[in-house]
Amino acid sequence: MVVRDILTLVHQEITERAMNGELDFAASLKERVGLLKGVPADVFDKLKSVITIAKGARELCRALKALGFKMAVLSGGFQPLAEWLAGQLGLDYAVANHVRHPIPLPINIPY
C-alpha cells in the first residue's frame, strides 16, 4: 500500500464513519493506528509532500499572529504531521494522537 492510499483510507473511511457516529473515538483511533502496521517509520515524512495547505492559510495565520492571536492545530491524525503543519503556519500549539513504536495491542484509551 502506498502512502497516498493510506492517507485516503484514513480520510474517507475511518473519518467518515466516526463523523457519522458509527465509530467512537477509541475505535476510530485503533483503526487509524492499525493502518500503520507494516508502514515504514518515515511515513509521516513522506506524507508531508502530499499535504496541500489551503491558499491564503499562511497569510491568514501571519495576520492573526500580528494581531496577537494564539493559534493551534487540533487533529484526529498524528502528532508528527500536526507539528509539521504548526511549523508551516507559525501556529503556537499542535495537538494530535501520539504513536509509540512498537504499538502495544490492544489499545486501551480511557474516557
Contacts in CASP RR format, 6 or more apart in sequence:
PFRMAT RR
TARGET T0000
AUTHOR 0000-0000-0000
METHOD contacts of the structure
MODEL  1
MVVRDILTLVHQEITERAMNGELDFAASLKERVGLLKGVPADVFDKLKSV
ITIAKGARELCRALKALGFKMAVLSGGFQPLAEWLAGQLGLDYAVANHVR
HPIPLPINIPY
1 39 0 8 1.000
3 39 0 8 1.000
3 43 0 8 1.000
3 46 0 8 1.000
3 47 0 8 1.000
3 50 0 8 1.000
4 50 0 8 1.000
6 35 0 8 1.000
6 36 0 8 1.000
6 39 0 8 1.000
6 43 0 8 1.000
7 47 0 8 1.000
7 50 0 8 1.000
9 35 0 8 1.000
10 32 0 8 1.000
10 35 0 8 1.000
10 77 0 8 1.000
14 23 0 8 1.000
14 28 0 8 1.000
14 31 0 8 1.000
14 32 0 8 1.000
14 35 0 8 1.000
15 28 0 8 1.000
17 23 0 8 1.000
17 28 0 8 1.000
18 24 0 8 1.000
18 25 0 8 1.000
18 28 0 8 1.000
23 31 0 8 1.000
25 109 0 8 1.000
26 107 0 8 1.000
26 109 0 8 1.000
26 111 0 8 1.000
29 97 0 8 1.000
29 107 0 8 1.000
29 109 0 8 1.000
30 106 0 8 1.000
30 107 0 8 1.000
32 76 0 8 1.000
32 77 0 8 1.000
32 78 0 8 1.000
32 97 0 8 1.000
33 97 0 8 1.000
33 99 0 8 1.000
33 103 0 8 1.000
33 107 0 8 1.000
34 103 0 8 1.000
36 43 0 8 1.000
36 99 0 8 1.000
36 103 0 8 1.000
37 103 0 8 1.000
40 46 0 8 1.000
41 101 0 8 1.000
44 78 0 8 1.000
44 80 0 8 1.000
44 81 0 8 1.000
44 84 0 8 1.000
45 80 0 8 1.000
47 81 0 8 1.000
48 81 0 8 1.000
48 84 0 8 1.000
51 81 0 8 1.000
51 85 0 8 1.000
53 85 0 8 1.000
53 88 0 8 1.000
53 89 0 8 1.000
57 89 0 8 1.000
58 88 0 8 1.000
58 89 0 8 1.000
61 71 0 8 1.000
61 89 0 8 1.000
61 90 0 8 1.000
61 91 0 8 1.000
62 90 0 8 1.000
64 71 0 8 1.000
65 71 0 8 1.000
65 90 0 8 1.000
70 92 0 8 1.000
70 93 0 8 1.000
71 89 0 8 1.000
71 90 0 8 1.000
71 91 0 8 1.000
71 92 0 8 1.000
71 93 0 8 1.000
72 86 0 8 1.000
72 91 0 8 1.000
72 92 0 8 1.000
72 93 0 8 1.000
72 94 0 8 1.000
72 95 0 8 1.000
73 82 0 8 1.000
73 85 0 8 1.000
73 86 0 8 1.000
73 89 0 8 1.000
73 91 0 8 1.000
73 93 0 8 1.000
73 94 0 8 1.000
73 95 0 8 1.000
73 96 0 8 1.000
74 82 0 8 1.000
74 95 0 8 1.000
74 96 0 8 1.000
75 81 0 8 1.000
75 82 0 8 1.000
75 85 0 8 1.000
75 94 0 8 1.000
75 95 0 8 1.000
75 96 0 8 1.000
75 97 0 8 1.000
76 96 0 8 1.000
76 97 0 8 1.000
77 96 0 8 1.000
77 97 0 8 1.000
78 96 0 8 1.000
78 97 0 8 1.000
78 98 0 8 1.000
78 99 0 8 1.000
79 94 0 8 1.000
79 95 0 8 1.000
79 96 0 8 1.000
79 97 0 8 1.000
79 98 0 8 1.000
79 99 0 8 1.000
81 96 0 8 1.000
82 94 0 8 1.000
82 95 0 8 1.000
82 96 0 8 1.000
83 94 0 8 1.000
85 91 0 8 1.000
85 94 0 8 1.000
86 92 0 8 1.000
86 93 0 8 1.000
86 94 0 8 1.000
87 94 0 8 1.000
END
